[in-house]
């Protein structure tokens, strides 16, 4: 799940950004703001990014070694606590916070892209002349 959460940013840049110059510019602007405000965006830097790298590069989850699990009901219901900053939260809570963070970020990107598009369209539109009624 964490790897999928991280892939949202890659898709935004590589797929959506290539589809629209307005999305690419808006995403770049928002991403620079995310990097400038690491504390405000801790769910990305302290959970999504770190856990994705731990899983893919070190085969660890939340500082625990990952072992293959069986698919029994016991394991499907597992929702282990994980450190996050100074808090300890369940995996499901962290994942929900990450999803909410992405939804908010994507809304901001879409809003900025729409504003860029509307501004461009207005600039291209010929000025209307006022006609005086005779």
N, C-alpha and C positions, 0 to 999 in steps of 0.2 A: 504494500500500500504506500509506503514512504517513497519508494522509487517512482511510483505513479504520480505522487504529489510533486516530486521534483521535476518530472517530465513536463508538467504544465508550463513551466518557464521556458523550457527548450522548444516546445511546440509554439508558444507565443512568439518567440524570436524567429525560429527557422521556418515555420509553416505560415502562420498568420502574418508575420512580418514580410514575407516574400509575396504574399497575396495582396497586400495593401501598403502603400507608402505612408498612409495616414496612421495605420495600426503600428507600423514599424517605428515611426517617429514618436508616437504616444507611448509605446512600450519602452522605448529607449529612455524617454524622459522620466517615466514612472520608475523604471529600474534604477536610474541614477539616484533618485530620491530614496528608494529602498536602501541602497548601499550607504547613503549619507546618514540614515537613521536606523542603525543596527539595533538599538534598544527597542525602538517602536516595532521593529520587524523581527523580534527575537524568535518567533515561531519558525521563521524560515531559517535563520542562521544557527539557532541552537537546537532545532529539532529536524526539520526537513533535510537540510544540507548535511548536518553531522550524521544523522541516522542513515541517510542514503549512502553516504561514503562508508560508514561502518558496515552496513549490510553487504554492499557490493565489493568493497576492497578488503575488509577484514573479517567478514562473516560473523559479525557481532550485532546484537540488538540491545540497545539501552545498557551497554557495558556487560551484557551477558553473552556468552558464546551461544550461537544458534545450533540446536541439534534437530535433526529430522523428527517430526512429530507424526504420530498416527492420527487418523481422522476421527477419533472417538469423540463422543459428545463432550467429554471432560476437557479436551484440548480446544474444541471450538468455542467453548464458553470462557476460556481463559482471557483475562484482561489484566495483564500484569502492570504494576506501577513502574513508572519510569521517571528518572530525574529530569527536570526541566528548569534551568536556572536555579532558583532557591526553593522551588516547589517540587513535589513529587505527585505526578498525576497518572491516571490510568491511560493505557494506550488509546482507548477509544476516545477519551476526552482530548488528548493531544491531537489525534487525527481529526476530530471535529473542529478544533481550533485552527488547524492547518487548512482545512477545507474552507472555513469561514474567511480566513485570511486571503486565500486565493480568490474567493468570490468577490471580496471587497476590492482587491487589487485589479482584477479583470474588469470590474465595473468602472473603476477609475480610468483604466486604459481605454475602454470603449467610449467613455464620455469624452476624453481628450481627443480621441481619433475622430469622433463625430464633430467636435468643435473645429478641428483642423479642416475637415472636409467642407463644412458649411462656410468657413472663412474663405477657402479657396474658391468655392462656387460663387460666393458673393463678389469676389474680386474679378472673376471672369465675366460676370453678367454685365452687359452694357447698361450704362446709366439710362434711366427713363427720363424723358423730357416731359415737362409739364406743358400741357396744351391749354391755352386759354380759350374758354368758350366764347364764341363769337356772336 
